[in-house]
Amino acid sequence: MLMRLQNKVLEMIAKGIALGDVLDHLCRTVERIVPDIVCSVLRLDDDGTLRHLAGPSLPEHYSQAINGLPIGPGVGSCGTAAYLGAPVLVENIATHPYWRDFKALALPLGYLACWSTPILTGKRVLGTFAFYYRSKRGPSEIEQSIVDACVALCAIAIEREIRIEERWRLANTDALTGLPNRARFNEVIAEKAEQTIPWGLLLVDLDNLKMVNDTFGHKAGDDMIAVVAERLRNVSAPDTVFRLGGDEFALIISGEDCADPGYHAAYILESFKSPCLCAGQTVYPSGTIGGAVARAGDSPDDVRQNADLALYEAKERCRGNYLEFGTTTGSTIARRYRSIQQVTRALHENRIIPYYQPVTRITDGKILGFEALCRMRGLNGEIIAASHFHEATRDVQTARDLTASMFRQVLADARSWLDQGLDFGRVGVNVSAADFLDGKLINLITREAEAAGISLSRLVIEVTESVYLGQREETVLNQIQAIRDSGVTIGLDDFGTGFASLTHLLTVPLNVIKIDKCFTEKLLTDRNAEIIVEALVQMCTRLGYDVIAEGIETVEQGHRLLEMGCLLGQGYLFSKAVPAAHASKLLQQNVDFPLPEVNLRSA
């Protein structure tokens, strides 16, 4: 009988049967073998308390009374056995001091004696296995052998459960903060579909993590994340705050908190204001929060998307504050949805096309390359600039589809120019942050270049500083370095308008710097702009970068840039962006076009 029990329990453990069911079967079988006893299995939790695992014959109120009981000397038979790590036999519950505080529970049920044995793995106590007797006695020899076998089986079953729990914990816990991670958040929020009480979601984004990382190092940034996590934990209910990754956290609110999420958000933002010591540096955390409350008919995904859109708009409009999803953000959703639909349809109908603006030598207007600019051909034939459908590029998949389409067409046009004997120099393609998310951008570039028979040295990848901002910066920089190592030229577009341009000159593997047109257009009318452009040109030239000024519209601007040492430019003075066929004609007519003399001081 005992051998069959052992084999059955081991089989259940091997099949992954739930721990409670395994131990319940064990207890019931033992109670059939020894009819006048009642079995109980308790687990010792990390906090030093006992938790009921199995005891099918114990009344519910008795099991609940034991649940959460702290172990210690004199805490019944089980609490004492777990504390001592040794068996404890009490042959008379009515008179034994260990049961003084608990006999009122046991005696009315007819339990007159109790023998508890610790479940051990090495010297670690996992729990207890107990026999309750209906007579004042201790164990027989056969009962001793049964308990020995049962304790060993319980140890195997509980150890397996501990390993499962540890794997689950590692998979669902953020290592830096100890908070539940994105995987756990996805599980919890999915369960909200069945919830009837009000609930909502707050998404928290740290505003200054990148600055802390850049200024004091990533250790300081990690310290700040850990501090913020602890503050969120202190102002939130247990198991309602999650770290989604990087500088983003989520809090699930429910019940009365949903009546005024802004109050809860304000309390969170206030908790951020206190300074903290991070890697030996004093840091002041700050954050922005977007929130949404579930409305009738909303799915968990709807609430999550609404909170995400509110956060995005809060970072655009009122960084450092809270914004709740509402009619304003609703209109944003509608605009974005329409834009995505419009671009998706245009992609399917091959109405996304590249236009090319020449990169020229300012002294003579000679074309040295092109920048490919994304355009959409409308249903009525009109050409629509990318600024009119920019909202669609905030959708990751749409942005990637646009980039893939542009590369295919640009490289096909480059192949056509070479086949016509036209030297186009290099052609630049703009890429977005979305193109770096899956780490496959270099595969796209090399695949399309190989298919078109174009050398990678003919390509320029143009990025803006927004590509680097955020917690994926190191990953993005590694990808850019790999692309550059393949022979592709890397250009930084719109230089001077980003958050930390000078820092990026030190960290980003660049070949070309493009000075934003907002400086060029003020070059002759704003002394500050003139000083900034001159400093940028000199600095970038000394660092070994090619410098291209964007937005040149007048001869006077061209001459002033030459005086500053900027030799390359783009702008309407030379040519607007044109379709591929027109670009071919420009290349065919690519002759020197000297600038008129305008009192050059130097060139």
C-alpha positions, -999 to +999 in steps of 0.1 A: +000+000+000+027+025+010+047+017-022+017+023-043+011+056-026+047+067-032+045+057-069+012+075-074+024+107-057+056+108-076+037+102-108+014+132-100+044+154-093+061+143-126+029+152-145+028+186-130-004+182-110-011+212-088+006+210-054-027+212-035-042+183-054-010+162-049-010+167-012-048+163-009-045+129-025-016+121-001-036+130+030-068+112+019-048+080+011-030+081+045-063+086+063-076+055+047-046+035+058-047+049+093-085+054+100-084+072+133-061+101+123-065+134+104-036+146+082-025+182+078+003+197+056+014+232+062+041+253+043+065+276+059+066+309+040+096+332+038+081+356+063+081+328+090+044+321+089+026+288+082+002+284+053-024+257+049-016+234+019-037+203+026-060+188+052-091+175+035-106+163+068-100+195+088-129+219+091-125+251+071-126+273+102-097+253+117-076+256+085-082+293+084-072+298+120-039+281+113-032+301+081-007+329+087+003+316+121+039+327+130+061+298+141+078+298+174+083+278+206+050+269+222+030+276+190+011+243+190+028+212+176+033+225+141+045+259+149+070+245+174+082+217+150+088+242+122+107+265+147+129+238+161+133+218+129+125+186+148+094+164+154+071+175+182+047+150+199+019+163+222+000+133+236-025+154+255-035+186+239-057+195+269-028+199+293+003+206+272+017+241+274+023+242+236-014+241+231-025+265+257-036+292+232-050+267+206-067+239+225-101+256+223-099+250+185-088+214+186-106+198+216-142+205+203-133+186+171-122+156+191-085+161+184-068+150+217-032+146+205-010+159+177+023+147+162+040+172+138+071+164+118+091+191+099+094+188+061+131+194+055+155+199+025+189+198+041+186+221+071+159+243+056+123+238+069+098+238+041+067+230+062+052+204+085+033+171+082+010+164+111-012+136+125-041+146+147-053+118+170-087+112+185-071+095+214-042+105+238-014+086+222+018+088+201+027+071+168+030+034+163+059+019+144+040+016+112+028+052+115+064+063+119+073+046+086+043+062+069+052+096+081+088+092+071+076+084+036+051+112+035+075+138+047+100+128+019+072+130-007+060+164+007+096+177+004+098+166-033+064+182-041+071+215-022+106+218-037+092+214-072+066+241-064+093+264-051+113+260-083+081+268-103+075+298-082+110+310-086+109+306-124+076+325-124+091+352-102+121+357-124+099+358-155+075+383-139+097+405-118+118+435-128+154+427-116+163+463-108+132+474-089+117+442-077+083+454-091+062+432-113+073+436-149+056+441-183+048+404-187+030+404-153+013+437-162-001+422-194-015+393-174-031+415-147-046+440-171-061+412-192-079+400-161-097+433-159-120+423-187-140+403-161-139+430-135-172+448-126-159+475-102-145+507-118-108+506-127-083+527-146-047+530-155-019+556-149+012+555-170+042+572-156+072+583-177+104+597-161+113+630-177+150+633-168+164+598-168+185+603-200+199+635-186+209+617-154+225+589-174+244+613-196+255+635-167+263+611-139+264+577-156+240+547-158+246+537-122+230+570-112+201+564-136+196+529-122+196+543-086+170+569-096+147+542-112+150+522-080+141+552-058+111+561-080+099+525-079+101+525-041+081+558-039+055+544-063+053+513-041+048+535-010+019+555-025+001+526-042-018+495-031+002+462-032+006+446-066-008+476-085+024+492-096+046+478-125+078+487-142+071+483-179+108+489-189+132+518-192+117+549-176+081+538-178+059+526-150+022+516-148-003+518-119-037+502-119-063+520-099-097+508-089-128+516-069-130+552-054-096+562-069-113+562-103-135+590-093-106+614-094-074+598-109-059+633-110-057+634-072-038+601-072-015+613-100-008+646-082+001+626-051+025+605-071+041+636-088+045+652-054+063+622-041+089+625-069+100+660-059+122+651-030+158+648-039+176+615-038+212+603-037+221+584-069+256+571-073+268+598-049+250+626-067+219+646-057+191+640-082+156+654-084+133+629-102+105+642-123+078+625-143+048+629-166+016+609-162-011+599-186-043+583-174-075+566-185-105+552-167-124+522-182-157+533-197-187+511-206-176+488-234-139+495-231-116+465-233-084+464-213-065+471-245-087+502-251-079+516-216-042+509-221-042+526-255-061+556-241-037+560-212-008+557-236-022+584-259-028+606-229+008+601-218+021+609-252+000+641-254+010+651-218+047+648-228+040+670-258+018+696-241+024+696-203+055+677-194+059+671-157+021+670-151-009+647-154-033+645-184-063+623-185-077+608-217-107+627-229-122+645-259-089+663-268-069+631-268-099+614-286-094+638-315-057+630-315-066+593-319-090+601-347-063+621-365-037+594-361-061+567-371-071+586-403-034+592-411-025+556-406-054+544-428-044+570-454-008+559-456-016+522-454-038+525-484-013+546-503+014+520-496-009+492-510-016+513-541+020+523-546+013+560-541+042+566-516+071+579-537+105+595-532+113+630-543+149+641-545+165+673-533+201+678-545+229+682-521+251+708-538+285+724-536+277+760-527+304+776-547+291+764-581+258+745-574+273+712-587+252+682-575+271+659-552+242+638-540+205+637-531+183+635-501+153+613-507+121+628-492+089+608-487+059+620-506+023+607-511+005+610-544-031+618-535-061+602-552-065+633-573-028+633-583-016+660-560+017+655-543+015+656-505+045+663-483+054+640-454+045+667-428+008+662-437+009+625-428+035+625-401+011+613-375+011+579-392+048+575-385+041+573-348+027+538-355+057+515-355+045+491-383+034+520-405+068+537-401+087+505-409+065+499-440+072+535-452+110+530-447+110+497-466+091+512-495+114+542-497+146+520-497+132+498-525+123+528-547+154+549-539+177+521-547+158+512-579+162+549-590+199+548-581+203+517-602+185+535-631+208+565-628+239+544-629+226+524-659+222+558-677+258+567-669+247+593-644+269+598-613+245+608-585+272+607-558+254+595-527+217+594-519+203+598-484+172+581-469+156+592-436+150+566-410+130+569-377+132+555-342+107+528-351+132+514-377+156+505-349+132+487-326+137+452-339+174+455-348+168+445-384+174+478-402+209+468-414+193+436-429+168+457-448+195+481-461+219+453-473+191+432-488+177+460-509+211+473-519+222+439-530+190+434-549+195+467-568+232+461-573+241+493-554+272+497-533+265+506-497+290+534-500+264+551-522+240+553-493+235+579-466+213+571-436+199+603-421+188+602-385+175+629-361+183+630-324+149+617-315+162+583-326+187+581-297+165+595-269+152+570-244+163+538-228+173+521-261+201+545-268+229+521-265+211+495-287+205+522-313+241+534-313+253+498-317+231+494-348+242+528-362+278+517-358+272+484-375+255+502-404+284+526-407+309+497-405+291+482-436+301+512-456+270+534-453+275+571-445+256+583-414+242+618-413+227+637-384+197+657-397+182+689-383+214+694-361+210+721-335+173+716-327+176+684-306+179+679-269+216+671-265+234+677-298+269+682-284+267+650-264+257+631-295+288+645-314+308+625-289+288+593-288+271+588-322+292+574-351+286+602-377+300+613-410+277+642-420+261+670-400+232+689-415+225+723-399+188+728-396+171+754-419+158+773-389+193+787-385+199+792-422+168+813-427+178+837-398+215+838-408+214+873-422+189+889-399+196+874-364+231+879-349+226+850-325+218+827-353+248+838-372+271+832-342+256+797-336+259+786-373+295+798-375+304+780-343+286+748-354+304+749-388+339+754-373+333+728-346+319+701-369+346+708-395+374+704-370+358+671-358+361+658-394+324+659-404+310+670-437+287+700-430+256+706-450+234+737-445+197+731-451+172+756-464+195+779-485+172+802-505+192+832-514+226+839-529+235+860-499+229+831-475+251+810-497+280+835-496+277+839-459+279+802-454+310+800-476+326+827-455+320+806-425+336+776-441+304+756-450+309+742-485+278+721-490+241+730-490+205+722-499+177+745-506+154+762-531+183+784-543+196+752-561+164+731-564+133+720-547+127+683-542+118+667-575+106+633-588+131+607-600+127+616-637+134+653-630+164+643-609+178+624-639+176+656-660+193+676-632+222+650-633+224+652-671+227+690-668+250+688-638+274+717-647+290+744-627+267+773-618+288+798-600+272+821-574+271+858-584+297+879-566+284+894-534+314+910-517+330+878-506+354+884-477+367+848-480+356+816-495 
